[in-house]
Amino acid sequence: MQRKKPMYKKGIRHWRCPSCKKWLSEDSFYSDKHTWNGIRSQCRRCHIETTIKTRDKANTKKLNREHMRRAREKDPEKFKKRERIASKKRVRGEKVIARDLLNRAVRRGDIKTPKICSICLLEKKLTAHHPDYSKPLTVEWKCYECHGSQ
């Protein structure tokens, strides 16, 4: 990996902010003793904008969901392995047993998965929501966003 190089204007070192792409003097960046050049990569203005964006919990959740989707697309094997390991560690309680019974019923064809979310009424990939785990085949079909927000 190649380090960023400064540009000199009138004897003053200027660095390029990766977010706004502007060349700014060193005093436009926050100091950071952990970096090789002693400053953060983002300029102060971009850093503030980023932190304000991530304070909003709903926006943070959305950004994280998008990040994880891209990460899964990039390396699906890594996530499949992680999920297999987590599945083996999972305690087989009432929730897991209900999911197993439902998944088997869907695979056999006893239960058909609808195409439309019961909450937002949009055609998306759906997941089953168990309001009562003692009735494993009684489920509400919701999209991932609606299922995660409730």
C-alpha positions in Angstrom: 0.0 0.0 0.0 1.3 3.4 -1.0 1.2 6.3 1.5 -0.5 9.6 0.6 1.9 12.3 -0.5 1.4 15.9 0.5 1.4 18.8 -1.9 3.3 22.0 -1.0 1.8 25.4 -1.7 3.9 28.4 -0.6 5.9 26.1 1.8 2.8 24.8 3.5 2.0 21.1 3.4 -1.5 20.3 2.0 -3.2 16.9 2.1 -6.1 15.6 0.1 -9.3 14.6 1.9 -10.6 11.3 0.4 -14.2 12.4 1.0 -14.5 15.8 -0.5 -11.3 15.4 -2.7 -10.0 18.9 -1.8 -6.4 19.7 -1.0 -6.3 21.4 2.4 -3.6 22.5 4.8 -2.7 20.4 7.8 -4.7 22.6 10.2 -7.9 21.5 8.4 -7.5 18.0 9.7 -7.8 16.6 13.2 -4.5 15.4 14.7 -4.1 11.6 15.2 -0.9 10.3 16.9 -1.7 6.8 15.5 -1.2 7.7 11.9 2.2 8.0 10.2 1.7 11.6 9.3 0.0 12.7 12.5 -3.4 13.7 11.1 -6.7 11.9 10.3 -7.4 11.1 6.7 -10.7 13.0 6.5 -10.8 16.8 6.9 -12.6 18.3 9.9 -15.7 19.3 7.9 -16.2 15.8 6.3 -15.5 14.1 9.7 -18.2 16.2 11.3 -20.7 15.4 8.5 -19.9 11.7 8.9 -20.4 11.7 12.6 -23.7 13.6 12.4 -25.0 11.1 9.8 -24.1 8.1 12.0 -25.8 9.6 15.1 -29.2 8.9 13.6 -29.9 5.4 14.7 -32.3 4.6 11.8 -29.7 5.8 9.3 -26.9 3.9 11.1 -29.0 0.8 10.9 -29.6 1.4 7.2 -25.9 2.0 6.5 -24.9 -1.1 8.4 -27.4 -3.2 6.5 -26.1 -1.9 3.2 -22.5 -2.5 4.3 -23.3 -6.1 5.4 -25.1 -6.8 2.1 -22.1 -5.7 0.1 -19.8 -7.7 2.4 -21.9 -10.8 1.9 -21.9 -10.4 -1.9 -18.1 -9.9 -1.9 -17.3 -13.0 0.2 -20.4 -15.3 0.6 -18.3 -18.3 1.8 -17.1 -16.4 4.8 -20.6 -15.6 5.9 -21.9 -19.1 5.2 -19.1 -20.5 7.4 -19.8 -18.0 10.2 -23.5 -18.9 10.1 -22.8 -22.7 10.2 -20.6 -22.2 13.3 -23.2 -20.0 15.0 -25.9 -22.5 14.1 -24.0 -25.3 15.8 -23.5 -23.2 18.9 -27.1 -22.2 19.1 -29.1 -23.6 22.0 -31.9 -25.7 20.6 -34.7 -23.9 22.4 -38.3 -23.4 21.5 -37.4 -20.8 18.8 -34.9 -23.1 17.0 -37.3 -26.0 17.1 -40.1 -23.9 15.7 -37.9 -22.6 12.8 -36.8 -26.2 12.0 -40.4 -27.4 11.8 -41.4 -24.5 9.6 -38.4 -24.9 7.3 -39.1 -28.6 6.9 -42.8 -27.9 6.1 -41.7 -25.3 3.4 -39.2 -27.8 1.9 -41.9 -30.5 1.7 -44.3 -28.1 0.1 -46.9 -28.2 2.9 -46.5 -24.4 3.3 -46.1 -22.1 0.4 -44.0 -18.9 0.9 -46.0 -15.8 -0.4 -44.3 -13.2 -2.5 -45.7 -10.1 -0.8 -44.8 -8.7 2.7 -47.7 -8.7 5.1 -46.7 -5.3 6.5 -45.4 -3.1 3.7 -47.3 -5.1 0.9 -44.2 -5.0 -1.4 -42.9 -7.9 -3.4 -39.6 -8.8 -1.7 -37.7 -11.7 -0.3 -39.6 -12.7 2.8 -38.8 -14.3 6.2 -41.2 -15.9 8.6 -42.1 -14.2 11.9 -43.5 -16.5 14.7 -45.8 -14.5 17.0 -46.1 -17.6 19.1 -43.4 -20.3 19.0 -45.7 -22.9 20.5 -47.5 -22.8 17.1 -44.5 -23.3 14.7 -46.6 -23.4 11.5 -48.5 -20.2 12.3 -46.3 -17.4 10.9 -46.5 -13.9 9.4 -44.5 -13.5 6.3 -42.5 -10.2 6.4 -39.7 -8.7 4.3 -36.3 -8.4 6.1 -36.7 -4.7 6.8 -40.2 -5.0 8.3 -39.2 -8.1 10.3 -36.1 -6.3 11.7 -37.9 -3.1 12.6 -40.5 -4.7 14.9 
